[in-house]
Amino acid sequence: MASRRSARLSAALPVIKEGILNGSYAPELANTNRKRKNITTEEEEPQSNGKDAGPSTPKRKRAAKSTIPPVTPTPAAVGLMSEPCSSPGVKDGTPPPAVNRLAVPDGTNAPLISPETRRVVTNKALDQVSPSKVPKFKTTTGNILDEALAHLIKVEPKLKPIIDRHPCRVFSPEGLAEEIDPFNSLVSGIISQQVSGAAAKSIKAKFVALFNPDIEDPSLHVFPTPSQVCDSSIEVLRTAGLSQRKAEYVLGLAEKFHSGELSTSMLFSASYDEVLDQLIKVRGLGKWSVEMFACFGLKRMDIFSTGDLGVQRGMAALMGRDVNKLKNGKGGKWKYMSEKEMQQIADKFKPYRSVFMWYMWRVEDVDISTFDN
C-alpha cells in the first residue's frame, strides 16, 4: 500500500514542479464551507431556492464617527493679518503717531492702504472736521476703546480684572493708527491656515522675498502688489513653501484685487455683511478668516465669531463652567457652549463684540472665581 502511494507521489512531482515554475499550479485548499453552508460573503450571491423571496432590506451603512474639530487659532496665529504696513527703507519699525480720528463701532477704523497705488483711505482726523460739527462726533480713535471697556464692565463686572491685566493694544489709539494693506492681510490669513505661527511667519518671509530679489536685507523687503503676484506663477509661489492649493488661493486673490472686483475703498466703506459676502466668494477665505480680517485687519469693533473654539471656551469659563471637564466630554464643535447661547451672551456687548471676543481668549489667564459681583 505504501509503495503504491509513493509511486503516485513520484509521478506527480514533475508535474507540480513544472506548474510552480510557470505559475499554473494552485494547490487545492480544504473546503472550509462544509460546516458554514449558510454563511455568504459580500461578494457571493445567495443561491435561489426557486421561491419568490420578496424584496430584501438593504443593509444600513454605519455613520462615520464625528471628529472634534481642532482648536481654532488664537490671536497669536492671526498676528500676521494685523501687521501694519512698513514704509520702504524704514528699518526700525517705528509706529506712526496716533492721530485722533473719527471712529465708528460698526465700521472700519484702520487706515487702509491701496495695495497698488499706496493711497490711504481713512476716517477724517478730528482737526480736519469743521469746528461747528466737532461736538456731534463724540467717538474718536482716541476714546473708542475706553468707551468699549466701560460698556463691557457695565454689562459683565467679572471682566474688570481681565481688562486690568490685559491692555488691548489692537484697538488702542496707537493700534488704530497703524496702516493696513488689505491684500497683505488677506494673503497672510491664507498663509496662516493650518500651520503654526512660526511656520506661517517663515513662509510669508520667503513669499515676500520672491518679489525683492535684489534686496538682501529682509527688513527692507516690500510686500508685493496684486499685479506683481498675477505676473508670477503657481510654480514660483510654491518655492516659498506654499502648498499647491494655497498658491492657487493667493493667485486668485491677487486677480480679484487686480481686476477691481475687490478694492480698498469697498472694504473700508461697505457694511460688514457686504464685506463678508464679497470675501466669502474668494477661494481660500472661509467665514472665520473673514471674521478675523474684519476684526484685526479692518479694526471693526463689532465682530463676533461663534466658530472660534477658543472664544467658546473663554465664554464657558466666564460663565463659571468647568472647561476641563467639558473638554473631554461630548458635544463636538459646541462642547463648551451652544452657538445660540454664545450669540445671546455676545449680543449684550454690542456694539463692541470685537473687544469682548478679544478678551475671551484671555479669560483663563486670570482667576475670576473669587470676584464679587
Residue frames relative to the residue before (quaternion, step in Angstrom):
aa qw qx qy qz dx dy dz
M 1.0000 0.0000 0.0000 0.0000 0.00 0.00 0.00
A 0.6763 0.4940 -0.2820 0.4680 3.52 0.95 -0.97
S 0.6522 0.5227 -0.3253 0.4423 3.57 1.03 -0.80
R 0.6230 0.5337 -0.3430 0.4577 3.62 1.08 -0.70
R 0.6557 0.5144 -0.3076 0.4592 3.59 0.96 -0.93
S 0.6477 0.5230 -0.3100 0.4591 3.56 1.01 -0.85
A 0.6415 0.5283 -0.3203 0.4547 3.54 1.06 -0.78
R 0.6458 0.5195 -0.3239 0.4563 3.59 1.02 -0.84
L 0.6554 0.5123 -0.3095 0.4606 3.61 0.95 -0.85
S 0.6461 0.5275 -0.3209 0.4486 3.54 1.00 -0.85
A 0.6638 0.5028 -0.3030 0.4635 3.55 1.05 -0.79
A 0.6935 0.4939 -0.2795 0.4438 3.59 1.08 -0.72
L 0.5504 0.6653 -0.3912 0.3187 3.61 1.08 -0.61
P 0.6595 0.4968 -0.3469 0.4450 3.65 0.83 -0.79
V 0.6433 0.5251 -0.3251 0.4524 3.59 1.04 -0.77
I 0.6551 0.5120 -0.3036 0.4652 3.59 0.96 -0.90
K 0.6526 0.5278 -0.3131 0.4445 3.53 0.97 -0.96
E 0.6637 0.4993 -0.3017 0.4681 3.56 0.97 -0.90
G 0.6498 0.5274 -0.3155 0.4472 3.59 1.03 -0.79
I 0.6333 0.5254 -0.3299 0.4626 3.58 1.03 -0.75
L 0.6710 0.5150 -0.2973 0.4429 3.56 0.98 -0.88
N 0.7764 0.3319 -0.2000 0.4970 3.61 0.93 -0.79
G 0.5572 -0.6635 0.3626 0.3432 3.59 1.30 0.17
S 0.5625 0.6324 -0.3896 0.3631 3.62 1.19 0.10
Y 0.6106 0.5769 -0.3584 0.4072 3.56 1.21 -0.27
A 0.0529 0.7722 -0.6310 0.0527 3.56 -0.89 0.98
P 0.3490 -0.7595 0.5007 0.2249 3.59 -0.40 1.13
E 0.4794 -0.6710 0.4869 0.2877 3.55 -1.01 0.77
L 0.2979 -0.7740 0.5366 0.1560 3.53 -0.68 1.14
A 0.5895 -0.5666 0.4350 0.3771 3.49 -1.22 0.50
N 0.4526 -0.6820 0.5025 0.2785 3.57 -1.00 0.79
T 0.1408 -0.8281 0.5404 0.0476 3.54 -0.30 1.26
N 0.5915 0.6087 -0.3604 0.3869 3.59 1.26 -0.06
R 0.4285 0.7324 -0.4565 0.2676 3.56 1.24 -0.09
K 0.7549 0.3670 -0.2043 0.5037 3.55 0.95 -0.85
R 0.7433 0.3312 -0.2013 0.5453 3.62 1.26 -0.13
K 0.0533 0.8562 -0.5105 0.0594 3.56 0.85 1.01
N 0.7088 0.4850 -0.2677 0.4366 3.59 1.05 -0.70
I 0.6034 0.5589 -0.3566 0.4431 3.59 1.27 -0.10
T 0.0490 -0.7902 0.6109 0.0066 3.56 -0.84 0.99
T 0.4117 -0.6838 0.5407 0.2654 3.53 -1.15 0.59
E 0.6912 -0.4721 0.3360 0.4318 3.58 -1.30 0.18
E 0.6767 0.4975 -0.2989 0.4530 3.58 1.10 -0.65
E 0.6550 0.5313 -0.3150 0.4353 3.59 1.15 -0.56
E 0.3210 -0.7096 0.5898 0.2133 3.54 -1.14 0.67
P 0.4263 -0.6938 0.4993 0.2962 3.63 -0.72 0.90
Q 0.4757 -0.6921 0.4678 0.2755 3.55 -0.94 0.93
S 0.4186 -0.7054 0.5174 0.2438 3.53 -1.00 0.87
N 0.3118 -0.7510 0.5521 0.1844 3.56 -1.05 0.76
G 0.6394 -0.5551 0.3185 0.4262 3.55 1.26 0.34
K 0.6540 0.4836 -0.3152 0.4890 3.59 1.26 -0.19
D 0.5327 -0.6131 0.4752 0.3383 3.55 -1.22 0.52
A 0.2294 -0.8171 0.5173 0.1101 3.53 -0.34 1.25
G 0.4482 -0.6917 0.4608 0.3292 3.62 1.21 -0.28
P 0.6796 -0.4869 0.3411 0.4298 3.58 -1.26 0.19
S 0.3084 -0.7476 0.5597 0.1808 3.54 -1.06 0.77
T 0.4661 -0.6737 0.5021 0.2771 3.55 -1.11 0.72
P 0.4010 -0.7247 0.4949 0.2628 3.60 -0.65 1.01
K 0.5264 -0.6359 0.4648 0.3202 3.52 -1.11 0.71
R 0.4530 -0.6780 0.5103 0.2732 3.54 -1.06 0.80
K 0.3759 -0.7027 0.5546 0.2394 3.52 -1.04 0.80
R 0.4611 -0.6775 0.4988 0.2822 3.52 -0.94 0.86
A 0.4472 -0.6908 0.4990 0.2718 3.54 -0.89 0.96
A 0.5015 -0.6516 0.4769 0.3105 3.54 -1.00 0.82
K 0.5229 -0.6415 0.4600 0.3216 3.54 -1.00 0.81
S 0.3888 -0.7167 0.5272 0.2394 3.55 -0.89 0.95
T 0.2385 -0.7733 0.5730 0.1299 3.53 -0.94 0.88
I 0.4847 -0.6575 0.4930 0.2997 3.54 -1.02 0.80
P 0.4429 -0.7100 0.4679 0.2844 3.59 -0.70 1.00
P 0.5557 -0.6094 0.4335 0.3631 3.58 -1.09 0.59
V 0.6207 -0.5368 0.4091 0.3989 3.53 -1.23 0.46
T 0.4655 -0.6791 0.4939 0.2796 3.54 -0.89 0.96
P 0.5936 -0.5881 0.3982 0.3785 3.61 -0.99 0.70
T 0.4268 -0.6917 0.5277 0.2470 3.55 -1.09 0.77
P 0.7289 -0.4131 0.2807 0.4682 3.60 -1.21 0.07
A 0.5729 0.5901 -0.3927 0.4116 3.61 1.10 -0.53
A 0.6862 0.4842 -0.2792 0.4656 3.58 1.06 -0.75
V 0.7095 0.3917 -0.2682 0.5208 3.59 1.18 -0.36
G 0.2969 0.7805 -0.4982 0.2333 3.55 1.23 0.38
L 0.6167 0.5580 -0.3489 0.4320 3.57 1.07 -0.70
M 0.6288 0.5588 -0.3382 0.4219 3.57 1.10 -0.68
S 0.7498 0.3858 -0.2105 0.4946 3.58 1.10 -0.62
E 0.3661 0.7386 -0.4956 0.2737 3.58 1.24 0.23
P 0.3922 -0.7225 0.5122 0.2487 3.60 -0.80 0.95
C 0.5668 -0.5791 0.4593 0.3639 3.53 -1.24 0.44
S 0.2128 -0.7512 0.6083 0.1426 3.54 -1.08 0.72
S 0.4618 -0.6810 0.4950 0.2792 3.53 -0.99 0.82
P 0.5577 -0.6091 0.4356 0.3581 3.61 -0.97 0.76
G 0.7945 0.2868 -0.2258 0.4853 3.54 -0.90 0.96
V 0.6223 0.5150 -0.3507 0.4739 3.59 1.25 -0.17
K 0.1567 -0.8410 0.5156 0.0482 3.58 -0.45 1.20
D 0.6852 0.5338 -0.3081 0.3881 3.58 1.02 -0.66
G 0.4068 -0.7423 0.4595 0.2691 3.60 1.23 -0.09
T 0.2253 0.7983 -0.5275 0.1833 3.58 1.12 0.60
P 0.3783 -0.7385 0.5015 0.2450 3.61 -0.64 1.04
P 0.5520 -0.6055 0.4439 0.3629 3.58 -1.10 0.57
P 0.5714 -0.5896 0.4258 0.3801 3.60 -1.09 0.52
A 0.5068 -0.6461 0.4765 0.3141 3.55 -1.07 0.75
V 0.1170 -0.7827 0.6104 0.0322 3.55 -0.73 1.13
N 0.3844 -0.7287 0.5172 0.2317 3.56 -0.79 0.98
R 0.0302 0.8150 -0.5722 0.0865 3.54 -0.31 1.33
L 0.6135 -0.4996 0.4395 0.4253 3.52 -1.31 0.18
A 0.0787 -0.8036 0.5898 0.0146 3.58 -1.03 0.77
V 0.1130 -0.7814 0.6118 0.0493 3.54 -1.19 0.65
P 0.4914 -0.6871 0.4415 0.3025 3.63 -0.79 0.92
D 0.7746 0.3578 -0.1874 0.4867 3.60 0.98 -0.80
G 0.6829 0.4424 -0.2962 0.5003 3.60 1.20 0.41
T 0.6689 -0.4791 0.3793 0.4232 3.54 -1.34 -0.06
N 0.1353 -0.8122 0.5655 0.0472 3.57 -0.87 0.98
A 0.5867 0.5602 -0.3764 0.4475 3.59 1.27 -0.15
P 0.4422 -0.6342 0.5450 0.3244 3.61 -1.06 0.63
L 0.1739 -0.8078 0.5584 0.0733 3.60 -0.68 1.08
I 0.2468 -0.7648 0.5826 0.1216 3.54 -1.03 0.89
S 0.4405 -0.6698 0.5274 0.2812 3.56 -0.90 0.90
P 0.4474 -0.7316 0.4401 0.2662 3.62 -0.66 1.04
E 0.7039 0.4405 -0.2722 0.4862 3.61 1.15 -0.42
T 0.8072 0.2988 -0.1373 0.4902 3.58 0.74 -1.05
R 0.3470 -0.7523 0.4741 0.2980 3.60 1.29 -0.39
R 0.3679 0.7121 -0.5073 0.3166 3.58 1.18 0.46
V 0.3243 -0.7607 0.5366 0.1680 3.57 -0.94 0.92
V 0.1214 -0.7613 0.6349 0.0508 3.54 -0.95 1.00
T 0.2031 0.7925 -0.5439 0.1865 3.57 -0.58 1.10
N 0.6017 -0.5264 0.4436 0.4051 3.53 -1.32 0.14
K 0.6154 -0.5705 0.3982 0.3705 3.55 -1.18 0.52
A 0.4603 -0.6271 0.5480 0.3075 3.51 -1.17 0.67
L 0.6073 -0.6009 0.3763 0.3585 3.55 -1.06 0.76
D 0.6735 0.4971 -0.3089 0.4516 3.60 1.04 -0.68
Q 0.6294 0.5121 -0.3395 0.4757 3.59 1.31 -0.05
V 0.5719 0.5806 -0.3726 0.4438 3.56 1.31 -0.13
S 0.5763 -0.5954 0.4327 0.3552 3.55 -1.03 0.79
P 0.5518 -0.6446 0.4145 0.3289 3.62 -0.83 0.95
S 0.6471 0.5339 -0.3287 0.4338 3.58 1.05 -0.67
K 0.7202 0.4335 -0.2415 0.4850 3.58 1.20 -0.50
V 0.4567 0.7200 -0.4334 0.2921 3.60 1.24 -0.31
P 0.6607 0.5164 -0.3425 0.4236 3.67 0.81 -0.81
K 0.6133 0.5636 -0.3549 0.4246 3.60 1.15 -0.51
F 0.7213 0.3961 -0.2270 0.5209 3.58 1.16 -0.60
K 0.0786 -0.8449 0.5290 0.0064 3.55 0.01 1.29
T 0.7184 0.4199 -0.2465 0.4968 3.59 1.12 -0.61
T 0.0321 0.7917 -0.6057 0.0729 3.55 -0.78 1.10
T 0.6632 -0.4804 0.3740 0.4354 3.56 -1.30 0.11
G 0.6226 0.5600 -0.3359 0.4312 3.57 1.22 -0.35
N 0.8160 0.2369 -0.1229 0.5127 3.60 1.09 -0.52
I 0.4603 0.7162 -0.4481 0.2727 3.62 1.21 -0.15
L 0.6322 0.5190 -0.3460 0.4596 3.61 1.03 -0.65
D 0.6292 0.5254 -0.3373 0.4629 3.60 0.98 -0.78
E 0.6430 0.5121 -0.3193 0.4715 3.58 0.99 -0.81
A 0.6555 0.5210 -0.3084 0.4514 3.56 0.98 -0.87
L 0.6815 0.4895 -0.2942 0.4576 3.60 0.87 -0.93
A 0.6291 0.5246 -0.3345 0.4660 3.58 1.01 -0.75
H 0.6488 0.5138 -0.3108 0.4675 3.57 1.03 -0.80
L 0.6469 0.5259 -0.3199 0.4502 3.60 0.95 -0.87
I 0.6878 0.4764 -0.2852 0.4676 3.58 0.88 -0.93
K 0.6205 0.5418 -0.3421 0.4521 3.57 1.06 -0.70
V 0.6861 0.4680 -0.2778 0.4829 3.58 0.98 -0.85
E 0.8072 0.0162 0.0322 0.5892 3.59 0.93 -0.91
P 0.2906 -0.8010 0.4989 0.1582 3.62 -0.11 1.28
K 0.5528 0.6235 -0.3968 0.3850 3.62 1.14 -0.46
L 0.6104 0.5851 -0.3484 0.4046 3.57 1.17 -0.45
K 0.5038 0.6973 -0.4179 0.2921 3.61 1.15 -0.44
P 0.6942 0.4509 -0.3214 0.4599 3.69 0.74 -0.83
I 0.6151 0.5334 -0.3500 0.4633 3.59 1.11 -0.61
I 0.6608 0.5050 -0.2950 0.4704 3.56 0.97 -0.91
D 0.6491 0.5238 -0.3182 0.4507 3.58 0.99 -0.83
R 0.7126 0.4645 -0.2571 0.4586 3.57 1.02 -0.77
H 0.7967 0.2553 -0.1115 0.5364 3.60 1.06 -0.71
P 0.2052 -0.7753 0.5854 0.1189 3.62 -0.18 1.19
C 0.3132 -0.7653 0.5394 0.1592 3.57 -0.87 0.98
R 0.1827 -0.8350 0.5113 0.0895 3.57 0.02 1.28
V 0.5917 0.6283 -0.3755 0.3379 3.59 1.00 -0.80
F 0.7731 0.2852 -0.1650 0.5419 3.60 1.09 -0.68
S 0.4030 0.7009 -0.4817 0.3382 3.58 1.25 0.37
P 0.6870 -0.4519 0.3391 0.4570 3.63 -1.21 0.19
E 0.6538 0.5030 -0.3142 0.4699 3.59 1.04 -0.76
G 0.6651 0.5065 -0.3021 0.4581 3.58 0.97 -0.85
L 0.6932 0.4694 -0.2716 0.4747 3.57 1.02 -0.79
A 0.6070 0.5405 -0.3596 0.4584 3.60 1.27 -0.11
E 0.5569 0.6287 -0.3883 0.3792 3.60 1.22 -0.36
E 0.3631 -0.7428 0.5283 0.1933 3.55 -0.86 1.04
I 0.1777 -0.8043 0.5656 0.0410 3.55 -0.87 1.05
D 0.2485 -0.7149 0.6352 0.1536 3.55 -1.03 0.90
P 0.3609 -0.7761 0.4644 0.2276 3.65 -0.31 1.15
F 0.6125 0.5367 -0.3568 0.4577 3.60 1.08 -0.61
N 0.6271 0.5292 -0.3087 0.4810 3.55 1.01 -0.88
S 0.6807 0.5108 -0.2860 0.4405 3.56 0.85 -1.00
L 0.7001 0.4658 -0.2744 0.4665 3.59 0.88 -0.92
V 0.6143 0.5218 -0.3455 0.4806 3.60 1.05 -0.70
S 0.6370 0.5305 -0.3201 0.4586 3.57 1.00 -0.84
G 0.6308 0.5362 -0.3273 0.4555 3.56 1.06 -0.75
I 0.6488 0.5038 -0.3116 0.4777 3.58 1.01 -0.80
I 0.6508 0.5206 -0.3125 0.4558 3.58 0.93 -0.91
S 0.6994 0.5113 -0.2672 0.4219 3.59 0.99 -0.87
Q 0.5136 0.6775 -0.4165 0.3220 3.59 1.18 -0.33
Q 0.8833 0.0223 -0.0495 0.4656 3.54 -1.00 1.03
V 0.6539 0.4133 -0.3586 0.5225 3.59 1.09 0.65
S 0.6049 -0.5576 0.4142 0.3894 3.57 -1.22 0.35
G 0.6657 -0.5066 0.3676 0.4063 3.54 -1.27 0.36
A 0.6541 0.5163 -0.3114 0.4568 3.58 1.00 -0.84
A 0.6569 0.5052 -0.3098 0.4661 3.57 0.98 -0.86
A 0.6432 0.5258 -0.3222 0.4538 3.58 0.98 -0.85
K 0.6512 0.5190 -0.3143 0.4559 3.57 0.96 -0.86
S 0.6564 0.5138 -0.3034 0.4617 3.57 1.01 -0.84
I 0.6645 0.4989 -0.3022 0.4672 3.58 0.94 -0.91
K 0.6461 0.5191 -0.3287 0.4528 3.58 0.96 -0.83
A 0.6403 0.5269 -0.3287 0.4520 3.59 0.96 -0.83
K 0.6629 0.4892 -0.3007 0.4803 3.59 1.00 -0.82
F 0.6182 0.5464 -0.3339 0.4558 3.57 1.07 -0.76
V 0.6765 0.4781 -0.2894 0.4795 3.59 0.88 -0.93
A 0.6319 0.5559 -0.3319 0.4260 3.59 1.02 -0.80
L 0.5603 0.6145 -0.3872 0.3983 3.59 1.13 -0.57
F 0.7575 0.3792 -0.1863 0.4977 3.56 1.08 -0.75
N 0.6894 0.3692 -0.2752 0.5591 3.57 1.32 0.29
P 0.0530 0.8721 -0.4859 0.0220 3.61 0.84 0.92
D 0.7218 0.4478 -0.2518 0.4638 3.59 1.09 -0.60
I 0.6533 0.4802 -0.3127 0.4947 3.59 1.28 0.03
E 0.2946 -0.7979 0.5038 0.1510 3.57 -0.44 1.21
D 0.6803 0.4875 -0.2921 0.4628 3.58 0.99 -0.79
P 0.3843 -0.7560 0.4779 0.2287 3.64 -0.43 1.16
S 0.6167 0.5694 -0.3537 0.4129 3.59 1.11 -0.61
L 0.6852 0.4559 -0.2782 0.4952 3.58 1.27 -0.32
H 0.4496 0.6947 -0.4537 0.3308 3.58 1.26 0.04
V 0.2399 -0.7615 0.5906 0.1174 3.55 -1.08 0.80
F 0.5054 -0.6521 0.4689 0.3154 3.57 -0.94 0.87
P 0.5046 -0.6863 0.4292 0.3003 3.60 -0.88 0.89
T 0.4740 -0.6331 0.5282 0.3089 3.54 -1.26 0.44
P 0.6614 -0.4945 0.3656 0.4294 3.61 -1.19 0.30
S 0.6541 0.5148 -0.3280 0.4467 3.61 0.96 -0.79
Q 0.6224 0.5298 -0.3445 0.4618 3.60 1.05 -0.67
V 0.6599 0.4925 -0.3072 0.4771 3.57 0.97 -0.84
C 0.6302 0.5395 -0.3323 0.4487 3.59 1.02 -0.78
D 0.6697 0.4942 -0.2944 0.4697 3.58 1.10 -0.66
S 0.5938 0.5520 -0.3635 0.4588 3.56 1.29 -0.17
S 0.3716 -0.7132 0.5422 0.2437 3.59 -1.25 -0.28
I 0.6741 -0.4812 0.3691 0.4216 3.55 -1.28 0.34
E 0.6558 0.5356 -0.3132 0.4301 3.56 0.92 -0.94
V 0.6698 0.4870 -0.2981 0.4747 3.58 0.97 -0.86
L 0.6538 0.5196 -0.3175 0.4493 3.58 0.92 -0.88
R 0.6413 0.5430 -0.3273 0.4321 3.58 1.03 -0.71
T 0.5810 0.5900 -0.3834 0.4090 3.60 1.13 -0.44
A 0.6117 0.5412 -0.3508 0.4582 3.59 1.26 -0.26
G 0.6360 -0.5304 0.3355 0.4491 3.58 1.26 -0.13
L 0.4729 0.6625 -0.4483 0.3696 3.57 1.27 0.12
S 0.4674 -0.6366 0.5264 0.3151 3.55 -1.12 0.64
Q 0.6941 -0.4507 0.3439 0.4435 3.57 -1.27 0.24
R 0.7002 0.4809 -0.2771 0.4490 3.56 0.85 -0.99
K 0.6631 0.4960 -0.3161 0.4629 3.59 0.92 -0.83
A 0.6135 0.5359 -0.3481 0.4640 3.58 1.05 -0.71
E 0.6377 0.5128 -0.3186 0.4784 3.58 1.04 -0.78
Y 0.6416 0.5318 -0.3211 0.4499 3.59 0.98 -0.85
V 0.6728 0.4989 -0.2960 0.4591 3.58 0.88 -0.98
L 0.6604 0.4979 -0.3064 0.4712 3.57 0.94 -0.86
G 0.6489 0.5182 -0.3130 0.4610 3.59 1.00 -0.80
L 0.6389 0.5162 -0.3173 0.4740 3.58 1.04 -0.79
A 0.6344 0.5314 -0.3241 0.4584 3.57 0.99 -0.85
E 0.6498 0.5185 -0.3162 0.4571 3.58 0.98 -0.81
K 0.6185 0.5443 -0.3417 0.4521 3.60 1.08 -0.71
F 0.6808 0.4615 -0.2852 0.4922 3.59 0.97 -0.84
H 0.6594 0.5309 -0.3111 0.4318 3.57 0.93 -0.90
S 0.7016 0.4591 -0.2642 0.4767 3.59 1.05 -0.76
G 0.5139 -0.6507 0.4158 0.3736 3.58 1.23 -0.32
E 0.4233 0.7013 -0.4715 0.3266 3.58 1.26 0.04
L 0.7326 0.1807 -0.1348 0.6422 3.54 1.23 -0.60
S 0.0366 0.8053 -0.5898 0.0478 3.57 -0.95 0.84
T 0.6273 -0.5471 0.4072 0.3760 3.52 -1.25 0.49
S 0.6608 0.5172 -0.3173 0.4419 3.59 0.90 -0.88
M 0.6419 0.5100 -0.3316 0.4667 3.60 1.02 -0.74
L 0.6768 0.4944 -0.2960 0.4581 3.58 0.87 -0.94
F 0.6563 0.5176 -0.3124 0.4514 3.57 1.12 -0.63
S 0.8160 0.3328 -0.1371 0.4523 3.56 0.75 -1.07
A 0.5832 0.6099 -0.3802 0.3786 3.62 1.14 -0.47
S 0.5641 -0.5631 0.4696 0.3798 3.54 -1.27 0.37
Y 0.6529 -0.5199 0.3610 0.4161 3.57 -1.20 0.38
D 0.6292 0.5389 -0.3420 0.4436 3.60 0.97 -0.77
E 0.6513 0.5018 -0.3129 0.4756 3.58 1.04 -0.76
V 0.6326 0.5218 -0.3253 0.4709 3.58 1.01 -0.82
L 0.6565 0.5097 -0.3024 0.4666 3.57 0.92 -0.93
D 0.6634 0.5212 -0.3045 0.4423 3.57 0.91 -0.93
Q 0.6965 0.4717 -0.2779 0.4638 3.59 0.96 -0.84
L 0.7248 0.4520 -0.2590 0.4508 3.58 0.86 -0.92
I 0.6128 0.5633 -0.3587 0.4225 3.58 1.08 -0.62
K 0.5966 0.5694 -0.3519 0.4428 3.59 1.27 -0.36
V 0.6020 0.5702 -0.3519 0.4343 3.57 1.23 -0.42
R 0.4644 -0.6749 0.4946 0.2902 3.57 -0.80 0.98
G 0.7733 0.3329 -0.2585 0.4737 3.54 -0.92 0.94
L 0.6968 0.3981 -0.2698 0.5321 3.59 1.26 -0.17
G 0.1182 -0.7912 0.5989 0.0370 3.55 -0.44 1.24
K 0.7408 -0.4130 0.2782 0.4508 3.54 -1.29 0.05
W 0.6504 0.5185 -0.3330 0.4441 3.59 0.91 -0.87
S 0.6444 0.5267 -0.3259 0.4485 3.60 0.94 -0.85
V 0.6598 0.4951 -0.3065 0.4750 3.58 0.99 -0.84
E 0.6322 0.5314 -0.3336 0.4547 3.59 0.99 -0.80
M 0.6784 0.4808 -0.2950 0.4708 3.58 0.93 -0.87
F 0.6258 0.5264 -0.3342 0.4686 3.59 1.06 -0.71
A 0.6613 0.5042 -0.3080 0.4623 3.58 0.93 -0.89
C 0.6910 0.4779 -0.2729 0.4686 3.57 1.03 -0.81
F 0.8127 0.3009 -0.1335 0.4808 3.59 0.63 -1.14
G 0.6923 0.4483 -0.2790 0.4918 3.58 1.15 -0.53
L 0.7736 0.3325 -0.1742 0.5106 3.55 0.66 -1.13
K 0.2952 -0.7808 0.4915 0.2483 3.59 1.28 -0.37
R 0.2505 0.7407 -0.5696 0.2533 3.54 0.84 1.02
M 0.4097 -0.7842 0.4298 0.1802 3.55 -0.77 1.08
D 0.7585 0.3790 -0.2038 0.4894 3.60 1.17 -0.31
I 0.3590 0.7069 -0.5161 0.3242 3.58 0.86 1.04
F 0.0248 0.7947 -0.6061 0.0236 3.56 -1.00 0.80
S 0.1824 -0.8019 0.5658 0.0600 3.56 -0.86 1.04
T 0.2356 -0.7779 0.5679 0.1297 3.57 -0.50 1.17
G 0.6456 0.5544 -0.3178 0.4181 3.58 1.20 -0.42
D 0.5747 0.5874 -0.3852 0.4198 3.59 1.24 0.05
L 0.3826 -0.7609 0.4835 0.2023 3.55 -0.54 1.22
G 0.6125 0.5525 -0.3497 0.4442 3.58 1.12 -0.61
V 0.6436 0.5009 -0.3103 0.4885 3.57 1.03 -0.80
Q 0.6389 0.5350 -0.3157 0.4537 3.56 0.97 -0.88
R 0.6616 0.5034 -0.2993 0.4683 3.57 0.96 -0.89
G 0.6557 0.5166 -0.3105 0.4547 3.58 0.97 -0.86
M 0.6498 0.5123 -0.3169 0.4636 3.57 1.00 -0.81
A 0.6361 0.5207 -0.3303 0.4639 3.58 1.01 -0.77
A 0.6496 0.5055 -0.3116 0.4748 3.58 1.01 -0.82
L 0.6325 0.5349 -0.3277 0.4543 3.58 1.01 -0.80
M 0.6935 0.4615 -0.2631 0.4867 3.56 1.10 -0.73
G 0.5811 -0.6383 0.3469 0.3669 3.58 1.30 0.17
R 0.4699 0.6828 -0.4446 0.3396 3.58 1.17 0.36
D 0.5019 -0.6407 0.4956 0.3033 3.54 -1.21 0.62
V 0.2101 -0.8294 0.5052 0.1125 3.58 0.03 1.28
N 0.6065 0.5556 -0.3642 0.4368 3.60 1.10 -0.57
K 0.6490 0.4937 -0.3078 0.4902 3.56 1.08 -0.71
L 0.6655 0.5002 -0.2976 0.4673 3.57 0.98 -0.84
K 0.5750 0.6200 -0.3708 0.3841 3.57 1.12 -0.68
N 0.7575 0.3674 -0.1903 0.5049 3.57 0.99 -0.84
G 0.5619 0.6143 -0.3850 0.3984 3.56 1.27 0.07
K 0.6305 -0.5143 0.4137 0.4084 3.51 -1.34 -0.19
G 0.4211 0.7117 -0.5042 0.2490 3.54 -1.28 0.09
G 0.3355 -0.7792 0.4819 0.2190 3.57 1.27 -0.18
K 0.8547 -0.0740 0.0751 0.5082 3.52 -0.92 -0.95
W 0.7621 0.3370 -0.1783 0.5233 3.57 1.06 -0.72
K 0.2122 0.8306 -0.4956 0.1396 3.59 1.02 0.74
Y 0.6949 0.4502 -0.2873 0.4815 3.61 1.11 -0.48
M 0.7821 -0.1170 0.1433 0.5951 3.56 1.01 -0.86
S 0.4972 -0.6636 0.4644 0.3113 3.58 -1.00 0.76
E 0.6243 -0.5497 0.3999 0.3851 3.55 -1.20 0.51
K 0.6361 0.5398 -0.3281 0.4431 3.57 0.98 -0.83
E 0.6741 0.4848 -0.2990 0.4703 3.57 0.93 -0.87
M 0.6077 0.5494 -0.3510 0.4534 3.58 1.04 -0.73
Q 0.6652 0.5042 -0.2992 0.4622 3.56 0.92 -0.92
Q 0.6608 0.5234 -0.3124 0.4380 3.57 0.90 -0.92
I 0.6737 0.4797 -0.2948 0.4786 3.57 0.97 -0.84
A 0.6866 0.5018 -0.2887 0.4398 3.58 0.86 -0.98
D 0.5968 0.5965 -0.3649 0.3935 3.59 1.04 -0.70
K 0.5935 0.5820 -0.3617 0.4221 3.58 1.15 -0.55
F 0.7148 0.4600 -0.2443 0.4667 3.57 1.18 -0.56
K 0.3582 0.7154 -0.5118 0.3131 3.59 1.24 0.26
P 0.6618 -0.1832 -0.7232 -0.0743 1.64 -2.09 1.40
Y 0.5635 0.6001 -0.3815 0.4204 3.59 1.10 0.70
R 0.1870 0.8284 -0.5101 0.1361 3.58 0.98 0.81
S 0.5560 0.5881 -0.4050 0.4253 3.62 1.14 -0.43
V 0.6653 0.4865 -0.2964 0.4825 3.56 0.96 -0.88
F 0.6223 0.5309 -0.3310 0.4703 3.57 1.01 -0.81
M 0.6598 0.5062 -0.3051 0.4642 3.59 0.92 -0.91
W 0.6239 0.5473 -0.3387 0.4432 3.59 0.98 -0.85
Y 0.7052 0.4525 -0.2708 0.4740 3.59 0.95 -0.81
M 0.5733 0.5885 -0.3938 0.4122 3.61 1.12 -0.42
W 0.6063 0.5404 -0.3589 0.4599 3.60 1.15 -0.48
R 0.7540 0.4010 -0.1915 0.4837 3.57 1.21 -0.44
V 0.3489 0.7723 -0.4759 0.2353 3.58 1.27 0.08
E 0.7348 0.4575 -0.2559 0.4304 3.57 0.80 -0.96
D 0.5446 0.5980 -0.4094 0.4221 3.58 1.27 0.02
V 0.7457 0.3404 -0.1730 0.5460 3.58 1.27 -0.35
D 0.3834 -0.7052 0.5478 0.2357 3.56 -0.99 0.86
I 0.0193 -0.8217 0.5690 -0.0248 3.57 -0.40 1.22
S 0.4178 0.7481 -0.4441 0.2617 3.58 1.29 0.02
T 0.7370 0.4016 -0.2339 0.4907 3.59 1.10 -0.62
F 0.4434 0.7023 -0.4625 0.3102 3.57 1.25 0.06
D 0.3041 -0.7698 0.5402 0.1521 3.54 -0.81 1.05
N 0.3461 -0.7360 0.5446 0.2046 3.55 -0.70 1.10
